[in-house]
Amino acid sequence: MPPHTGVLPARGPFPAADEFALLREHCVDVLVTKDGGAEATVAKLMAARELALPVAVVRRPSLPDGVAPVPDVAGVLARLGLNLT
């Protein structure tokens, strides 16, 4: 990673006040977040807006034609033809 950068691994959602405090405490000057859905993302976007921070939202790419999503680990194992029981 470039100097003066960091990753803050945590699982939200968190209240907007906590997101605001985190952004200020770490002197964040840009917010990069995944598009995890409204409930998980709203508070951090509100905090970024209050601090007038630029925001980059990373969206999941579309699946290629003919590829169906698999909802869980069991589905992945089944698709791969693996039976671990």
C-alpha positions as CSV (number, residue, x, y, z in Angstrom):
1,M,0.0,0.0,0.0
2,P,1.1,3.5,-0.5
3,P,2.6,5.4,2.4
4,H,0.2,7.1,4.8
5,T,-2.7,4.8,3.9
6,G,-4.4,2.1,5.9
7,V,-7.3,-0.3,5.9
8,L,-9.8,-0.4,8.8
9,P,-11.4,-3.8,8.8
10,A,-14.6,-3.8,10.7
11,R,-18.2,-5.0,10.2
12,G,-21.0,-2.5,10.3
13,P,-23.4,-1.0,10.0
14,F,-22.3,1.6,12.5
15,P,-24.2,4.7,13.7
16,A,-23.5,7.9,11.7
17,A,-21.9,9.5,14.8
18,D,-19.4,6.6,15.0
19,E,-18.6,6.9,11.3
20,F,-18.1,10.6,11.7
21,A,-15.7,10.1,14.7
22,L,-13.7,7.5,12.8
23,L,-13.3,9.7,9.7
24,R,-12.2,12.6,11.8
25,E,-9.9,10.6,14.1
26,H,-8.0,9.1,11.2
27,C,-7.9,12.4,9.2
28,V,-9.6,10.6,6.3
29,D,-9.6,12.9,3.2
30,V,-11.4,10.5,0.8
31,L,-13.8,7.7,1.5
32,V,-13.7,4.5,-0.7
33,T,-16.5,2.1,0.0
34,K,-18.1,-0.9,-1.6
35,D,-21.8,-0.7,-2.6
36,G,-23.0,-3.0,0.2
37,G,-26.6,-1.8,0.2
38,A,-28.3,1.2,1.7
39,E,-28.5,0.1,5.3
40,A,-24.8,-0.8,5.5
41,T,-23.6,2.3,3.6
42,V,-25.9,5.2,4.6
43,A,-24.2,6.2,7.8
44,K,-20.7,6.4,6.3
45,L,-22.1,8.4,3.4
46,M,-23.8,10.8,5.8
47,A,-20.6,11.3,7.8
48,A,-18.6,11.9,4.6
49,R,-21.1,14.5,3.4
50,E,-21.0,16.3,6.8
51,L,-17.2,16.4,6.4
52,A,-17.4,17.4,2.7
53,L,-15.3,14.4,1.7
54,P,-15.1,13.0,-1.8
55,V,-16.6,9.5,-2.0
56,A,-15.8,6.7,-4.4
57,V,-18.3,3.8,-4.4
58,V,-17.0,0.5,-5.8
59,R,-19.8,-1.6,-7.3
60,R,-19.7,-5.4,-7.9
61,P,-19.2,-6.1,-11.6
62,S,-22.0,-7.8,-13.5
63,L,-21.8,-11.5,-14.0
64,P,-20.8,-12.7,-17.5
65,D,-23.6,-13.9,-19.7
66,G,-24.6,-17.5,-18.8
67,V,-23.2,-17.4,-15.3
68,A,-25.8,-17.8,-12.5
69,P,-25.0,-16.5,-9.0
70,V,-24.5,-19.1,-6.2
71,P,-26.1,-18.0,-2.9
72,D,-24.0,-20.0,-0.4
73,V,-21.1,-22.3,0.2
74,A,-23.2,-25.4,-0.3
75,G,-24.2,-24.1,-3.7
76,V,-20.5,-23.5,-4.6
77,L,-19.6,-27.0,-3.6
78,A,-22.4,-28.5,-5.5
79,R,-21.5,-26.5,-8.7
80,L,-17.9,-27.7,-8.3
81,G,-19.2,-31.3,-7.9
82,L,-17.7,-31.6,-4.4
83,N,-19.5,-33.4,-1.6
84,L,-17.7,-32.8,1.7
85,T,-20.2,-34.8,3.9
